[in-house]
Amino acid sequence: MRALILIFSLLFSSVQAAETIDYSLPDLDGKVHSLSDYKGKWVIVNYWATWCPPCLEEIPDLVAFHERHAKQGGDVVVLGVNFEDISAEQLANFVEGQMITYPVLRSEPTAATPLGPIPGLPTTYIVAPDGTPVARQVGPVTGEQLDDYINAKKAALKTR
């Protein structure tokens, strides 16, 4: 089990913050989503842009990952954070065209977010059910990598 956690630690950088982080962003309809709204669930916060080829490559897998977990009781949720200056109409059309089913939030591009820095796109943060960020991946992720990481973390918590 320790070897498995080590492998995933190489894929996902650990996040230094050991404290709960909460912040809010609006979705395409203006509804505000806060990380605290999802307390008790694993939250995948994926920063992306419509012009980013690796972001576009990972979207179908993130949609499948999100939908699979929604059918399994919703223990994990994906929040896509659009990280570019684009009109709401353009973004809504893009989201519809890509058939994105997870919440898509809007954010102005900045060097750092409350979760931490965004050195490149895509950047994905994993937030544990208690609200603490536990990992960051710069570059594309797959649903399989996310499941493996979360399952390894769950197993490690059970052995404590």
C-alpha angles and dihedrals in degrees: 000000000000090000090053091051090048091053092051091045087061091052096043121040114226116245116232097215111098093179132089114267124202130180137148137228132176124247126220092280093049094255110143117231121197126192087235088063086071099046109147093035134085107250123206108201108194118189111203146147135217092239094054113100096199089049091054091049094056098045097084091050092047090050091052091046092050094047093047091053092045088056090047094057102285099271089148129039132188120218114191113205112200104216105194143078102264132138119261090240093052091048093047090051091049093049091049092047092051091045092231108181100180121084113280114207129192128233135166111242112263134164092244138021130197086268092053142270125340102211093170143345131302099034120167128195124195115212118196122229090261090060099255119130108238106174146013130201122193107202132027123330132196130218089243092056090048093049092047092050094047093046091050090050091048091050092048091052091051092055094054 
